[in-house]
Amino acid sequence: MGWFSNFCSKVGTAVRNVASSVASAASEAWKKTKEVAAKAVTWMADKAEAFVSNVKETWKKVKPYIVALSPILKSAAAAVQIPWLSGAILAIDATLQGLLALENSPVLKKLEAAIHWTIAAAKNFKTTFLTPEDIEEANKRKETFKEAAQNMSEADAHALALAAMINDYVKIQSVIKIVFESAPPADFDHYLRLRATQKLLASVEGSLNAAQSVGDISSDDLFMLDVAAELIRKSPQLSDENAIKLDEIILRKFNKKLIPFVFEEMISAWELDLQTNQEEWAFLNSSLAKETVLLRRLEVSKRISELTVDEEKLLSELLVSVPILKNTASALEKKNREMQNYVYAAEGFLQVLEKSGDQLEAEGRGYLAEEGSKVGMIVIDCAQNGKAWELLNDEEQSLIIDFANIFEEDCQSRLKKMLEVEVGV
């Protein structure tokens, strides 16, 4: 299981345990369905390349849209004054000077170097980018700040938290830039961590632009940036306690739980991938229709009269190209049909996780308490065991298709909202 899938699974379990120890208004049926939906979505993310979509192909189609997020933030940053920054620099420097007056140790010298770098970078932190080698140094600075803050006063610890925030901000935007300019994400787990990081960074960006003083930068903002910096490390580490805290912050800020917050990015990416494939199929089908008509006309002409040299050449080419084009279009049509069933089913699972049982009942979707579990178990079986669509029986295929059809428009709307928010289309 991928890091993000495992992480979200742990969060879901921890949150359910907390909830059950207090009270639970949801019925047993809805609780079971939500658990199955969470497992289905996480399994789909882990095994997506086997039966839904290839991450490299998806990345090619999604990248132009999500890359657009960074320039928007940069242009906005250029136009916004940063009134809190001078106060932050003064607080960080004051803490350093106070520490230097107290002792002279190797640890303090390391902290001094980290703070000096941060103060220099802070003056242009939104336009500062690191090389891959520099990013390792940023990781070391982060550990230095964390270690030093453990034995400090609250005011000094807050100053170091601001220094760590600036260090994290520069690191995060640098890593994102490197990913955009180099190889695609290694898998959907990497893709989900990248997108979650972008969303957390964008939220903190808004807070930083609005803040008038250091005091306006909340502990939630500092925590989200800390988590974002962790997510883009090769081996992220996040305790169960911090996972639950992140879940609570995301619910407050985004009005959704952590699992939907993360996995809606995968589903929107799949929907964009699917739409691109459908457009490609439409083009192929149109080309096939034109070439088939031309082929038949030449064949008829050859039967009733002689063809010119150019017509004979064209006929020979079409006799080869039309069957190839037909097979290509047919294979893509089959792939799209299966993909849309899984993508729209995933949208359904996500809605089961996003909404309460009461909300779904009010929408007239109470039947999902039972149907959602059935479809989820089929999808989990496909993902776990690499079961192809053709190996499902008629009843299983019909259950997925019927379930998916319910959420087709919702899935398309989710993608549209994502694009409107991020690139202003």
FIMI-574106 format. One line per 2 residues: number of its first residue (from 1); their letters; for each residue z, x, y of C-alpha. Coordinates in Angstrom, 2 decimals, decimal comma, always signed. Layout:
FIMI-574106
NUM = a = Z/X/Y  ...
This chain:
FIMI-574106
1 = mg = +0,00/+0,00/+0,00  -0,90/+1,33/+3,45
3 = wf = +1,78/+2,35/+5,94  +1,26/-0,67/+8,17
5 = sn = +1,15/-3,11/+5,28  +4,33/-1,65/+3,85
7 = fc = +5,96/-1,61/+7,27  +5,13/-5,25/+7,99
9 = sk = +6,27/-6,22/+4,51  +9,65/-4,59/+5,18
11 = vg = +9,89/-6,32/+8,55  +9,09/-9,69/+7,00
13 = ta = +11,73/-9,21/+4,31  +14,36/-8,03/+6,78
15 = vr = +13,68/-10,91/+9,18  +13,79/-13,46/+6,34
17 = nv = +17,10/-12,05/+5,16  +18,56/-12,33/+8,65
19 = as = +17,23/-15,84/+9,07  +18,48/-17,02/+5,70
21 = sv = +21,94/-15,71/+6,45  +22,06/-17,94/+9,53
23 = as = +19,98/-21,02/+8,81  +16,42/-21,99/+7,96
25 = aa = +14,73/-25,18/+9,05  +11,58/-24,50/+7,05
27 = se = +11,17/-26,17/+3,68  +11,06/-24,10/+0,51
29 = aw = +7,34/-24,89/+0,21  +6,58/-23,52/+3,67
31 = kk = +8,72/-20,44/+3,09  +6,86/-19,69/-0,12
33 = tk = +3,50/-20,24/+1,57  +4,41/-17,91/+4,44
35 = ev = +5,49/-15,22/+2,01  +2,24/-15,56/+0,05
37 = aa = +0,21/-15,57/+3,29  +1,89/-12,35/+4,44
39 = ka = +1,20/-10,67/+1,10  -2,40/-11,90/+1,07
41 = vt = -3,14/-10,51/+4,55  -1,51/-7,16/+3,84
43 = wm = -3,31/-6,81/+0,50  -6,59/-7,68/+2,19
45 = ad = -5,99/-4,93/+4,74  -5,27/-2,39/+2,03
47 = ka = -8,22/-3,29/-0,19  -10,65/-4,51/+2,47
49 = ea = -13,33/-1,95/+1,73  -13,60/-3,16/-1,84
51 = fv = -14,31/-6,81/-1,14  -14,46/-7,60/+2,59
53 = sn = -15,78/-4,83/+4,83  -16,24/-1,05/+5,15
55 = vk = -14,07/+0,41/+7,92  -16,77/+2,84/+9,11
57 = et = -19,37/+0,11/+9,43  -16,86/-2,20/+11,11
59 = wk = -15,87/+0,57/+13,51  -19,46/+1,04/+14,67
61 = kv = -19,62/-2,62/+15,67  -16,14/-2,95/+17,15
63 = kp = -15,88/+0,39/+18,95  -17,94/-0,55/+22,05
65 = yi = -15,59/-3,45/+22,73  -12,25/-1,74/+22,22
67 = va = -13,32/+1,47/+23,96  -13,82/-0,69/+27,05
69 = ls = -10,06/-1,21/+27,22  -9,33/+2,34/+28,38
71 = pi = -11,73/+2,53/+31,36  -10,37/-0,80/+32,65
73 = lk = -6,84/+0,57/+32,58  -7,93/+3,83/+34,18
75 = sa = -9,78/+2,14/+37,03  -6,82/-0,18/+37,58
77 = aa = -4,48/+2,80/+37,61  -6,57/+4,61/+40,19
79 = av = -6,24/+1,69/+42,59  -2,49/+1,20/+42,09
81 = qi = +0,16/+3,27/+43,81  +3,05/+4,37/+41,60
83 = pw = +6,14/+3,83/+43,75  +8,58/+4,52/+40,92
85 = ls = +7,13/+7,91/+40,00  +8,79/+10,00/+42,72
87 = ga = +12,15/+8,48/+41,81  +11,56/+9,29/+38,14
89 = il = +10,66/+12,89/+38,91  +13,75/+13,30/+41,09
91 = ai = +15,98/+11,83/+38,38  +14,49/+14,08/+35,69
93 = da = +14,79/+17,17/+37,89  +18,36/+16,32/+38,90
95 = tl = +19,33/+16,02/+35,25  +17,77/+19,39/+34,48
97 = qg = +19,51/+21,12/+37,39  +22,83/+19,64/+36,34
99 = ll = +22,40/+20,89/+32,79  +21,31/+24,36/+33,90
101 = al = +24,47/+24,63/+36,00  +26,62/+23,93/+32,95
103 = en = +25,27/+26,25/+30,28  +22,64/+28,76/+29,26
105 = sp = +21,45/+28,27/+25,69  +18,21/+28,49/+23,67
107 = vl = +18,26/+24,71/+23,26  +18,57/+24,21/+26,99
109 = kk = +15,77/+26,69/+27,64  +13,55/+24,65/+25,33
111 = le = +14,55/+21,47/+27,17  +13,90/+23,17/+30,52
113 = aa = +10,33/+24,04/+29,46  +9,73/+20,50/+28,21
115 = ih = +10,99/+18,99/+31,46  +8,97/+21,36/+33,64
117 = wt = +5,83/+20,38/+31,73  +6,67/+16,70/+32,14
119 = ia = +7,30/+16,95/+35,88  +3,95/+18,72/+36,35
121 = aa = +2,13/+16,19/+34,18  +3,85/+13,21/+35,79
123 = kn = +1,99/+13,72/+39,06  -1,28/+12,82/+37,30
125 = fk = -0,05/+11,41/+34,01  -2,60/+8,57/+33,83
127 = tt = -5,51/+10,97/+34,02  -4,05/+13,82/+31,96
129 = fl = -5,49/+14,34/+28,48  -4,41/+16,74/+25,77
131 = tp = -6,36/+18,68/+23,18  -5,49/+18,19/+19,48
133 = ed = -3,53/+21,46/+19,64  -1,61/+20,30/+22,73
135 = ie = -0,65/+17,08/+20,96  +1,47/+19,07/+18,51
137 = ea = +3,33/+20,50/+21,50  +3,83/+16,95/+22,80
139 = nk = +5,41/+16,03/+19,46  +7,79/+18,99/+19,77
141 = rk = +8,72/+17,97/+23,34  +9,47/+14,48/+22,07
143 = et = +11,89/+15,87/+19,48  +13,50/+18,06/+22,13
145 = fk = +14,12/+15,08/+24,42  +15,47/+13,01/+21,54
147 = ea = +17,83/+15,73/+20,38  +19,13/+16,52/+23,86
149 = aq = +19,77/+12,86/+24,79  +22,28/+12,40/+21,97
151 = nm = +25,10/+14,18/+23,81  +24,42/+13,14/+27,39
153 = se = +25,76/+10,61/+29,85  +23,92/+7,31/+30,15
155 = ad = +22,27/+8,34/+33,44  +21,10/+11,68/+32,08
157 = ah = +19,90/+10,09/+28,83  +17,88/+7,58/+30,86
159 = al = +16,28/+10,41/+32,84  +15,27/+12,09/+29,59
161 = al = +13,95/+8,76/+28,32  +11,69/+8,65/+31,39
163 = aa = +10,52/+12,20/+30,64  +9,86/+11,22/+27,04
165 = mi = +7,97/+8,14/+28,25  +5,61/+10,23/+30,38
167 = nd = +5,15/+12,71/+27,52  +4,43/+9,82/+25,12
169 = yv = +2,03/+8,13/+27,52  -0,08/+11,25/+27,92
171 = ki = -0,02/+11,90/+24,18  -1,00/+8,33/+23,26
173 = qs = -3,94/+8,08/+25,63  -5,09/+11,51/+24,47
175 = vi = -5,00/+10,57/+20,79  -6,89/+7,34/+21,48
177 = ki = -9,53/+9,26/+23,45  -9,91/+11,77/+20,62
179 = vf = -10,39/+8,99/+18,07  -13,01/+7,32/+20,24
181 = es = -14,90/+10,58/+20,67  -14,72/+11,84/+17,10
183 = ap = -14,64/+10,42/+13,59  -13,88/+6,73/+12,95
185 = pa = -10,49/+5,63/+11,59  -9,97/+6,75/+8,01
187 = df = -9,16/+3,25/+6,79  -8,05/-0,16/+8,03
189 = dh = -4,42/+0,98/+8,05  -5,38/+3,69/+10,55
191 = yl = -7,44/+1,15/+12,50  -4,51/-1,28/+12,70
193 = rl = -2,16/+1,45/+13,93  -4,70/+2,43/+16,57
195 = ra = -5,13/-1,14/+17,79  -1,39/-1,87/+17,78
197 = tq = -0,89/+1,32/+19,79  -3,52/+0,25/+22,32
199 = kl = -1,91/-3,16/+22,74  +1,58/-1,72/+23,21
201 = la = +0,21/+0,85/+25,67  -1,57/-1,88/+27,64
203 = sv = +1,64/-3,91/+27,88  +3,61/-0,90/+29,11
205 = eg = +0,75/-0,12/+31,51  +1,20/-3,51/+33,12
207 = sl = +4,93/-2,92/+33,54  +4,40/+0,53/+35,03
209 = na = +1,88/-0,79/+37,53  +4,24/-3,57/+38,60
211 = aq = +7,42/-1,46/+38,78  +8,69/-0,64/+42,25
213 = sv = +11,49/+1,64/+41,12  +12,73/+3,42/+38,02
215 = gd = +15,13/+0,54/+37,48  +12,19/-1,85/+37,00
217 = is = +11,10/+0,02/+33,86  +12,94/-1,81/+31,12
219 = sd = +14,41/-0,45/+27,92  +11,86/-2,63/+26,09
221 = dl = +9,02/-0,77/+27,82  +10,51/+2,58/+26,89
223 = fm = +11,02/+1,42/+23,32  +7,46/+0,07/+22,95
225 = ld = +5,99/+3,34/+24,17  +8,27/+5,23/+21,81
227 = va = +7,01/+3,09/+18,91  +3,39/+3,46/+20,04
229 = ae = +3,79/+7,23/+20,05  +5,17/+7,04/+16,52
231 = li = +2,37/+4,82/+15,22  -0,34/+7,37/+15,93
233 = rk = +1,41/+10,19/+14,11  +0,02/+11,18/+10,71
235 = sp = +3,16/+9,98/+8,94  +4,89/+7,38/+11,16
237 = ql = +8,60/+6,78/+10,74  +10,35/+3,63/+11,90
239 = sd = +13,74/+2,42/+10,69  +14,31/-1,16/+9,52
241 = en = +16,54/-1,69/+12,55  +13,81/-0,58/+14,96
243 = ai = +11,23/-2,60/+13,07  +13,27/-5,79/+13,60
245 = kl = +13,78/-4,82/+17,24  +10,01/-4,39/+17,69
247 = de = +9,44/-7,77/+16,04  +11,83/-9,38/+18,54
249 = ii = +10,25/-7,66/+21,56  +6,74/-8,64/+20,52
251 = lr = +7,86/-12,24/+20,10  +9,29/-12,23/+23,63
253 = kf = +6,34/-10,49/+25,25  +3,40/-11,85/+23,26
255 = nk = +4,82/-15,07/+21,81  +3,94/-14,02/+18,28
257 = kl = +5,61/-12,23/+15,41  +4,82/-8,66/+14,41
259 = ip = +2,61/-9,40/+11,39  +0,19/-11,69/+13,29
261 = fv = +0,31/-9,27/+16,25  -0,93/-6,49/+14,00
263 = fe = -3,27/-8,21/+11,59  -5,12/-10,42/+14,08
265 = em = -6,89/-7,21/+15,11  -8,25/-6,74/+11,62
267 = is = -9,44/-10,34/+11,40  -11,11/-10,21/+14,81
269 = aw = -12,83/-6,95/+13,80  -14,06/-8,58/+10,59
271 = el = -15,35/-11,60/+12,49  -17,29/-9,36/+14,89
273 = dl = -18,63/-7,44/+11,89  -19,63/-10,72/+10,24
275 = qt = -21,37/-12,02/+13,36  -23,34/-8,78/+13,63
277 = nq = -24,33/-9,03/+9,97  -25,43/-12,63/+10,45
279 = ee = -27,58/-11,62/+13,41  -29,07/-8,84/+11,31
281 = wa = -29,81/-11,31/+8,51  -31,48/-13,70/+10,96
283 = fl = -33,72/-10,86/+12,17  -34,53/-9,79/+8,61
285 = ns = -35,27/-13,37/+7,58  -37,56/-13,87/+10,56
287 = sl = -39,41/-10,64/+9,77  -39,65/-11,66/+6,12
289 = ak = -41,13/-15,02/+7,04  -43,79/-13,41/+9,24
291 = et = -44,70/-10,76/+6,69  -44,79/-13,31/+3,84
293 = vl = -47,21/-15,51/+5,79  -49,41/-12,52/+6,55
295 = lr = -49,30/-11,38/+2,91  -50,36/-14,81/+1,64
297 = rl = -53,18/-15,02/+4,17  -54,54/-11,64/+3,12
299 = ev = -54,26/-12,54/-0,57  -56,17/-15,77/+0,00
301 = sk = -58,78/-13,93/+2,06  -59,23/-11,37/-0,68
303 = ri = -59,86/-14,09/-3,23  -62,60/-15,73/-1,20
305 = se = -64,15/-12,71/+0,54  -63,93/-8,98/+0,99
307 = lt = -61,25/-7,42/+3,16  -61,83/-4,68/+5,67
309 = vd = -60,45/-1,22/+5,02  -57,58/-1,84/+7,45
311 = ee = -56,81/-5,20/+5,84  -56,76/-3,62/+2,37
313 = kl = -54,35/-0,99/+3,64  -52,13/-3,61/+5,25
315 = ls = -52,19/-5,71/+2,06  -51,07/-2,72/+0,00
317 = el = -48,23/-2,02/+2,41  -47,09/-5,64/+2,41
319 = lv = -47,12/-5,82/-1,39  -44,49/-3,06/-1,29
321 = sv = -42,52/-4,00/+1,83  -42,16/-7,78/+1,32
323 = pi = -40,25/-7,59/-2,00  -37,98/-4,89/-0,54
325 = lk = -37,36/-6,93/+2,59  -36,73/-10,03/+0,50
327 = nt = -34,16/-8,22/-1,66  -32,48/-6,73/+1,40
329 = as = -32,23/-10,11/+3,14  -31,00/-11,78/-0,03
331 = al = -28,29/-9,14/-0,59  -27,12/-9,38/+3,02
333 = ek = -27,03/-13,18/+2,84  -24,84/-12,98/-0,28
335 = kn = -22,57/-10,40/+1,34  -22,21/-12,52/+4,49
337 = re = -21,45/-15,67/+2,51  -18,67/-13,97/+0,57
339 = mq = -17,36/-12,13/+3,61  -17,06/-15,27/+5,69
341 = ny = -15,04/-16,93/+2,95  -12,52/-14,10/+2,94
343 = vy = -12,46/-13,64/+6,74  -11,91/-17,31/+7,51
345 = aa = -9,34/-17,57/+4,72  -7,52/-14,62/+6,34
347 = eg = -7,54/-16,55/+9,62  -5,85/-19,40/+7,78
349 = fl = -3,16/-17,09/+6,41  -2,58/-15,74/+9,90
351 = qv = -2,11/-19,22/+11,32  +0,40/-20,01/+8,58
353 = le = +2,33/-16,94/+9,78  +1,91/-17,64/+13,51
355 = ks = +3,01/-21,26/+13,42  +6,05/-23,06/+12,14
357 = gd = +5,85/-25,62/+9,36  +6,54/-28,33/+11,96
359 = ql = +3,60/-27,16/+14,11  +1,23/-27,19/+11,16
361 = ea = +2,49/-30,63/+10,11  +1,91/-31,92/+13,64
363 = eg = -1,68/-30,58/+13,50  -2,28/-32,57/+10,34
365 = rg = -2,29/-29,43/+8,20  +0,75/-30,14/+6,09
367 = yl = -1,39/-29,77/+2,97  -1,51/-26,03/+3,66
369 = ae = +2,04/-25,71/+2,35  +0,55/-26,11/-1,12
371 = eg = -3,09/-25,12/-0,68  -2,23/-21,97/+1,28
373 = sk = -0,17/-20,64/-1,62  -2,91/-21,33/-4,15
375 = vg = -5,61/-19,63/-2,10  -3,31/-16,75/-1,20
377 = mi = -2,55/-16,01/-4,85  -6,28/-15,97/-5,68
379 = vi = -7,00/-13,55/-2,83  -4,07/-11,33/-3,81
381 = dc = -5,44/-11,23/-7,36  -8,87/-10,22/-6,04
383 = aq = -7,39/-7,49/-3,84  -4,94/-6,11/-6,39
385 = ng = -7,37/-6,06/-9,30  -10,67/-5,44/-7,55
387 = ka = -11,99/-8,78/-8,77  -15,47/-9,56/-7,43
389 = we = -16,41/-13,02/-6,14  -18,63/-13,62/-9,17
391 = ll = -15,64/-13,28/-11,48  -13,83/-16,21/-9,89
393 = nd = -14,29/-19,54/-11,62  -15,81/-22,54/-9,83
395 = ee = -12,44/-24,04/-8,97  -11,14/-20,79/-7,47
397 = qs = -14,30/-20,30/-5,41  -14,15/-23,90/-4,19
399 = li = -10,50/-23,55/-3,16  -11,27/-20,45/-1,06
401 = id = -14,40/-21,99/+0,47  -12,66/-25,25/+1,40
403 = fa = -9,68/-23,37/+2,85  -11,96/-20,97/+4,78
405 = ni = -14,10/-23,77/+6,25  -11,02/-25,24/+7,93
407 = fe = -10,48/-22,09/+10,00  -14,02/-20,97/+10,85
409 = ed = -13,95/-22,18/+14,46  -10,41/-20,88/+14,97
411 = cq = -11,47/-17,42/+13,81  -14,43/-17,40/+16,18
413 = sr = -12,17/-18,55/+19,03  -9,69/-15,76/+18,29
415 = lk = -12,45/-13,15/+18,61  -13,73/-14,74/+21,82
417 = km = -10,25/-14,61/+23,39  -9,83/-11,00/+22,36
419 = le = -13,12/-10,01/+23,99  -12,33/-12,00/+27,13
421 = ve = -8,96/-10,26/+27,52  -10,22/-6,78/+26,81
423 = vg = -13,66/-6,51/+28,29  -13,88/-9,52/+30,55
425 = v = -16,93/-11,09/+28,91
